[in-house]
């Protein structure tokens, strides 16, 4: 008796998609595509100066407060010698590229095309979100998170988890925009109340509205990493 018969009958499209996704011939080609993502990125990024990744919404318009602050922050980080990595698209990503002396755009192929913004100097296209995220984390010495949606939250969570689990050094993580991020921190404190995180995890980031404070935090954290502290 097939105990999965009813499920197969109810969800034939999902079952077909699931079986197609498991196809061994597709897995082989998928591995080559994954390797191509990493190979292209590694070749381009191995010689860049220390980089700060800036995350945030692609939907942020050019006249928005956070767009303007991102341009300013990116420009000031560039004066400190950092290159700037963004997702390469519009909104906050465009603002980060616009202010940078050296701008890297890690673009992703999407069903609705995401065009690389015109301020990116080193564009790299990815087929997979996870390979793209690996490169954000591998080549950054700090992360600045501007207001955004699910994608921004995903990138922030990835960085926080890797710091928490010590899979990555305690790199500076800046959440820029108190009004936007303090409610998120309030939820973190709910996690703490239930013992799902520890008190020390709340010191893994800085929430600020001040560009100079953000830069100082990044520089101090970078210097600590250089000195092995």
N, C-alpha and C positions, 0 to 999 in steps of 0.2 A: 504493500500500500504506500502510495506517495503522500506523505503527510504535508507536503508543500503544494499539493494540487490546487487547493482552493485559492491560495495566494497567487499562483500562476494564472488562474482563471480570472481573478479580479483585476490583476495588474499586468496584462500582456505587454504593454508598451514599456513599462519599467523593467520587466523581466528581459525583454529583448535588448534594451539599452544596457542592462547590467551584464548580460552575456557577451554583448559586443565589446564592452569595455574590458572584459577579461581575456579577449582573444590574444593568443600568444604572438601572432604575427604583428599585431598592433603594438604590443608591449616592446618588441624588439625595435621597431621604428621610433617608438616613444623614447626609448633610452638614447638613441642617436640624437633626437631633438633636444633632450635634456643636456647631453654632453655639448651639443653645439651652443646652447644658451650659455653654459658656463665657460666654454673655451673662448668664445667671442668676448665675453665680459672680462675675463681674466687678462686677456691680451691687451685690452684697452685700458684697464684700470690699475694695473700693477705699478705704474710709474707716476700716478697722480699724487699731489701733495696731500697731507692729512685732510680728510673731508668731513664735513658736517652734512648729514641728511636732513632735509626739511620735508615734513609730511603735512598734508592738509587737503582741503576739498578742491576738486577740479571745478566746482561750481561757483567759486568765489569771484565776483566781478571786479574789474579793475578799479572801480571807485570805492571799493569796500575798505574799511579801516584795516582789516587784517591783511589784505593784499598790500596796502601801502607799508604796513609795518614789516611785512616779510621782505619787501624790496630793501627797506632800510637795514634790517637785520642782516640780510645776505651781503649787502655792500660792506657793512662794518666787519663781518666775519672775514670777508675777502681781504680787507686791509690788515687783518691779523695773520694772514697767510694761509687761510683755509680755502680749499676748494668746496664747491657746493654740489651736492647730489640731490636731485628731485626725481619724481616719477616721469618728468618730461612733458607732461600735458599742460592743460590750461589751469586757470585759477591760481591757487597758492603755489603750485608747481611752476607756473610761468613766472610768478613774482620772485620766487627763489632764484630761478635762472637769470632773470632780468638784472638782479642786483649783483650777480657774481662776476668775479674776474675769470674764474675757471668754472664753467657750469657743465655738469654731467647729467644727462637725462636717461633714466632707465625706463624706457617706454614698454608698454605691454600691448600685444595684439588682441583686440577686442572685436566682438561681432559688430558693434557700432564703433567705427574707427576712432581711435584716439590719436590725434595728430600731434607730432612733436612740436612744441612751441618754438618760435623763431630765435629765442635767446639761448638755446642749448648749443654748446660748442662741441660736446662729445656725446653724440646720440648712440644708444645701444638698444636694440629691439629684443624683447623676450617673448617666448611663446607661452611660458608658464609663470603664474604668480609666485610659486614657491622658489623658483630659481632666481627670480627678480628680488624677492625678499632676502634671500641668502646674500646677494651682492650688496644690497643696502647695508646689511649688518656687517659683512666682511670688511668693507672698505670705509666705514665711518668710525670716527673717534668720538662722535657725539650725535645726538638726535634732537631736533626741534620739532615739536608737534603743534601745529596751528589747528584751529577749529576745522572739523571735517565730519564725515559720515562714517559708515561701517568700515570702509577701506582704511581710513585713518585710524579708527579704533583697533582694527586688526593689526596694523603696523605697530601701534603703541603697545598693544598687548604682547606681541612677539618680543619686543625689546625688553619689556618688564619681566617677562618669564625667563628670558635668557640671563638677565642680570640676577634675578631671584635664585635661579638654579645654578648659578656660577658657571654656566656654559659659555658666558661671555663676561669680560671684565666689567667692573662697575663704571660703565661709561656714562657721561652726563646725559640725562634726559630732561629736556625743558618742555613744559606744557605752557604755551604762551596764550594768555587770555584767562584771567581769574574768573570772570563772570561765566565763561563757558566751561572751564574745567573744574571749578570748585564743587559743583554738583556731582561730578564723576568721583572726586575725592571723597565726598560724603558717602557714596556707594562703596568705595574701597573700605571706609571705616565700618560699614555694615559687614563686609567680609571679615574684617578684623574682629568684630563683635562675635561672630560665629566661629572664630579661630580658623578660618580658611586661608588667611595670610597672617604674617607676624608684624609686630610693631615696626621692626626694622625695614620692612618692605615699603613703608610709607616715606622712608628717606631715600628712595631710589630715584626721585625726580624733584624738580623744582617747578612750582607754579608761579608765574610772574606776569606782570604787564610792562616790565621795564627791560628795554633792549640791553642796556649796559649791564644790568644784573645778570641777564642771560649769558652774555659774552664772558663775564667774569667767572660764572659758574662753569662754563665750558672750558675755559682756559685752565682753571684750577684743577678740574677733573682730568684734563689731558696731561698736565704737568705731573700729577700724581701717578698716572699710568706710565709715563716715561721713566719716572724715578722708581717704579716698582712698588709703590706704596698702596 
